[in-house]
């Protein structure tokens, strides 16, 4: 539809029809199989007539269902304006990829982009138009349950993933490419920093930290063309984000130049009332519309009050037109006025969903996401040795993780099944650990004694992470620790495989194992991926996107902490009055960027092409990497920098670039990075982003513990 036609449509709409466009209902409001909806209809201030004027529906899927609802809706709508269908396609539709934190561990934006493309293709064939992804919230606190939905603690890594997700979902032409979805960047803003790691809690971020670390990934997603942004549940400056005018108007709309659809999170407008910033839903509606929230998801403020409000207030009427215009433009960008059924097609759906090609991509992605944390010469496994597999997650297909909406656990193999396929009964014994805990442990102990290596599958259930799944204790459950301690006493080689949705406190685990594999929740093909890593079919290359603490008492924790006036250094280790703990090292147990391989890499001393750069010139930092092991491997080479003197306190180091390189055994490669003035910019006291002249330290390494071995100067 041409812009002139779209403007004419807006003028033709009644106030009731306009308000309808701003309301989003869940799919069960339209289901023929629903139980009595009288209660929910009343709660949403909804009638049958109003129901067929709402602008969007969330949580519906399936080509048959979306086509039927779209037909029924447009027959009842006076102007035949099509519905938008939205859903949480977070790390896969039917084919489930690793959780986003696991995707972050690939350190490969191209891989992440591919997962988004596949997810969009599956979802679009079912008739969906919008995914509530990517979640680009930077997070430093693993107590927060939704850490599994984030891609880590670093702004550069998060920025690259934000762009990869958006470009993967949306492509270059939403109207023409029916295999794509509109992307929704969330949650704006600072949702990943709740006090105490407790979901939905308030957020306490100073303006500089918000702008320097948290806003860049949102900005990158917007710059990549994301069509929607979702408001956050939390407060910023003690004002809920969904009712925060400075955040939504001044920062998001004006500074960040976002001109798409702003949608609330589930019930977030209504939650302005319990937050205590709105007296009732009427006041909440005024507040949300004033700050520019275009669509209200599943609360009744707009539905109940907006018609009366805009009839009485010309300013609110103008704001309503603004919101409806944003919504109509999105529908037009998707081509829904010409083709209201868009990509929905049952035949295409049957071919696209959970195809062999998609499962193959899920397998390679899961392999790439796995991080080898410890290996005392026990991995990869030898198929000739006698192996025992035990642990509570050995025969669990709960490996998809939270937010795997249409994923089917029954289609995910277990680790026991995959290892059983790899090894015969003479080489593999699968032992139920419950025998040990129930005192019937003679068989259990006998099998352990006969083994060469014990594989123990440990971790969390999927319900232990995700939304509303915050924890104060982030170590393994005690019964799992008891099992490990008993196995340690038997003097056998022990390898622990972890399935989990957050960085864990593994300080108690490390002394008890010879090998430690972080598998995250690896998705549909995760068990096969883990088996491939254990037996060396795939050489692990994953790197941590978040620091793993030594103790929960360290969190929130990140590698790029600010410099302190009394830093703890090796030279001052015996001094008292320093920024340190009495009972722990300051450093992470496993630092950001960490991950082992089955081969080894030797780093030469890096060299700089120049000692100075300027606004117009750059320098090259280079290093020779050699695979000194016996097999091919992939290494992620990471560059870190420190601004020695800034107008505001600067981090002790920051990631400014990285590259993945693949080397054959014995092969060497020179890896080069160009360093420009733009990479040295940061947020100043006046909130401008610019660089400062002066000295910088720089270094290259395999993780964030890399030493900053060289210096250069930025000229004025």
Rosetta blueprint (number, residue, H / E / L):
1 X L
2 X L
3 X H
4 X H
5 X H
6 X H
7 X H
8 X H
9 X H
10 X H
11 X H
12 X H
13 X L
14 X L
15 X H
16 X H
17 X H
18 X H
19 X H
20 X H
21 X H
22 X L
23 X E
24 X E
25 X E
26 X E
27 X H
28 X H
29 X H
30 X H
31 X L
32 X L
33 X L
34 X L
35 X L
36 X L
37 X L
38 X H
39 X H
40 X H
41 X H
42 X H
43 X H
44 X L
45 X L
46 X L
47 X L
48 X H
49 X H
50 X H
51 X H
52 X L
53 X L
54 X L
55 X L
56 X E
57 X E
58 X E
59 X L
60 X L
61 X L
62 X L
63 X H
64 X H
65 X H
66 X H
67 X H
68 X H
69 X H
70 X H
71 X H
72 X H
73 X H
74 X H
75 X H
76 X H
77 X L
78 X L
79 X L
80 X L
81 X L
82 X L
83 X L
84 X E
85 X E
86 X E
87 X E
88 X L
89 X L
90 X L
91 X L
92 X E
93 X L
94 X L
95 X L
96 X E
97 X L
98 X L
99 X L
100 X H
101 X H
102 X H
103 X H
104 X H
105 X L
106 X L
107 X L
108 X L
109 X H
110 X H
111 X H
112 X H
113 X H
114 X H
115 X H
116 X H
117 X H
118 X H
119 X H
120 X H
121 X H
122 X H
123 X H
124 X H
125 X H
126 X L
127 X L
128 X L
129 X L
130 X E
131 X E
132 X L
133 X L
134 X L
135 X E
136 X L
137 X L
138 X L
139 X L
140 X L
141 X L
142 X L
143 X L
144 X L
145 X H
146 X H
147 X H
148 X H
149 X H
150 X L
151 X L
152 X L
153 X L
154 X L
155 X H
156 X H
157 X H
158 X H
159 X H
160 X H
161 X H
162 X H
163 X H
164 X H
165 X H
166 X H
167 X H
168 X H
169 X H
170 X H
171 X L
172 X L
173 X L
174 X L
175 X L
176 X L
177 X L
178 X L
179 X L
180 X L
181 X L
182 X E
183 X E
184 X E
185 X E
186 X E
187 X E
188 X E
189 X L
190 X L
191 X H
192 X H
193 X H
194 X E
195 X H
196 X H
197 X H
198 X L
199 X L
200 X L
201 X L
202 X L
203 X E
204 X L
205 X L
206 X L
207 X H
208 X H
209 X H
210 X H
211 X H
212 X H
213 X H
214 X H
215 X H
216 X H
217 X H
218 X H
219 X H
220 X H
221 X H
222 X H
223 X H
224 X L
225 X L
226 X L
227 X L
228 X E
229 X E
230 X E
231 X E
232 X L
233 X L
234 X L
235 X E
236 X E
237 X L
238 X L
239 X E
240 X E
241 X H
242 X H
243 X H
244 X L
245 X H
246 X H
247 X H
248 X H
249 X H
250 X H
251 X H
252 X H
253 X H
254 X H
255 X H
256 X L
257 X L
258 X L
259 X L
260 X L
261 X E
262 X E
263 X E
264 X L
265 X L
266 X L
267 X L
268 X L
269 X L
270 X L
271 X H
272 X H
273 X H
274 X H
275 X H
276 X L
277 X L
278 X L
279 X L
280 X L
281 X H
282 X H
283 X H
284 X H
285 X H
286 X H
287 X H
288 X H
289 X H
290 X H
291 X H
292 X L
293 X L
294 X L
295 X E
296 X E
297 X E
298 X L
299 X L
300 X L
301 X H
302 X H
303 X H
304 X H
305 X H
306 X H
307 X H
308 X H
309 X H
310 X H
311 X H
312 X H
313 X L
314 X H
315 X H
316 X H
317 X H
318 X H
319 X H
320 X H
321 X H
322 X H
323 X H
324 X H
325 X H
326 X H
327 X H
328 X H
329 X H
330 X H
331 X H
332 X H
333 X H
334 X L
335 X L
336 X L
337 X L
338 X L
339 X L
340 X L
341 X L
342 X L
343 X L
344 X L
345 X L
346 X H
347 X H
348 X H
349 X H
350 X H
351 X H
352 X H
353 X L
354 X L
355 X L
356 X H
357 X H
358 X H
359 X H
360 X H
361 X H
362 X H
363 X H
364 X H
365 X H
366 X H
367 X H
368 X H
369 X H
370 X L
371 X E
372 X E
373 X E
374 X E
375 X E
376 X L
377 X L
378 X L
379 X L
380 X L
381 X L
382 X L
383 X L
384 X L
385 X L
386 X L
387 X E
388 X E
389 X E
390 X E
391 X L
392 X L
393 X L
394 X L
395 X L
396 X L
397 X L
398 X L
399 X L
400 X L
401 X L
402 X L
403 X L
404 X L
405 X L
406 X L
407 X L
408 X L
409 X H
410 X H
411 X H
412 X L
413 X L
414 X L
415 X H
416 X H
417 X H
418 X H
419 X H
420 X H
421 X H
422 X H
423 X L
424 X L
425 X L
426 X L
427 X L
428 X E
429 X E
430 X E
431 X L
432 X L
433 X L
434 X H
435 X H
436 X H
437 X H
438 X L
439 X L
440 X L
441 X L
442 X H
443 X H
444 X H
445 X H
446 X H
447 X H
448 X H
449 X H
450 X H
451 X L
452 X L
453 X E
454 X E
455 X E
456 X E
457 X E
458 X E
459 X E
460 X L
461 X L
462 X H
463 X H
464 X H
465 X L
466 X L
467 X L
468 X L
469 X L
470 X L
471 X L
472 X L
473 X L
474 X L
475 X L
476 X L
477 X L
478 X H
479 X H
480 X H
481 X H
482 X H
483 X H
484 X H
485 X H
486 X H
487 X H
488 X H
489 X H
490 X L
491 X L
492 X L
493 X E
494 X E
495 X E
496 X E
497 X E
498 X E
499 X E
500 X L
501 X L
502 X L
503 X L
504 X L
505 X L
506 X L
507 X H
508 X H
509 X H
510 X H
511 X L
512 X L
513 X L
514 X L
515 X E
516 X E
517 X E
518 X E
519 X L
520 X L
521 X L
522 X L
523 X L
524 X L
525 X L
526 X H
527 X H
528 X H
529 X H
530 X H
531 X H
532 X H
533 X H
534 X H
535 X L
536 X L
537 X L
538 X L
539 X L
540 X L
541 X L
542 X L
543 X L
544 X L
545 X L
546 X L
547 X L
548 X E
549 X L
550 X L
551 X L
552 X H
553 X H
554 X H
555 X L
556 X L
557 X L
558 X L
559 X L
560 X L
561 X L
562 X E
563 X L
564 X L
565 X L
566 X L
567 X L
568 X L
569 X L
570 X H
571 X H
572 X H
573 X L
574 X L
575 X L
576 X L
577 X L
578 X L
579 X L
580 X L
581 X L
582 X L
583 X L
584 X L
585 X L
586 X L
587 X L
588 X L
589 X L
590 X E
591 X L
592 X L
593 X L
594 X L
595 X L
596 X E
597 X L
598 X L
599 X L
600 X L
601 X E
602 X E
603 X E
604 X L
605 X L
606 X L
607 X E
608 X E
609 X L
610 X L
611 X L
612 X E
613 X E
614 X L
615 X L
616 X L
617 X L
618 X L
619 X E
620 X E
621 X E
622 X E
623 X E
624 X E
625 X E
626 X E
627 X E
628 X L
629 X L
630 X L
631 X L
632 X L
633 X E
634 X E
635 X E
636 X E
637 X E
638 X E
639 X E
640 X E
641 X E
642 X E
643 X E
644 X L
645 X L
646 X L
647 X L
648 X L
649 X L
650 X L
651 X E
652 X L
653 X L
654 X E
655 X E
656 X E
657 X E
658 X E
659 X E
660 X E
661 X E
662 X E
663 X E
664 X L
665 X L
666 X L
667 X L
668 X E
669 X E
670 X E
671 X E
672 X E
673 X E
674 X E
675 X E
676 X L
677 X H
678 X H
679 X H
680 X H
681 X L
682 X E
683 X E
684 X L
685 X L
686 X L
687 X L
688 X L
689 X E
690 X E
691 X L
692 X L
693 X L
694 X E
695 X E
696 X E
697 X E
698 X E
699 X E
700 X E
701 X E
702 X L
703 X L
704 X L
705 X L
706 X L
707 X L
708 X L
709 X L
710 X E
711 X E
712 X E
713 X E
714 X E
715 X L
716 X L
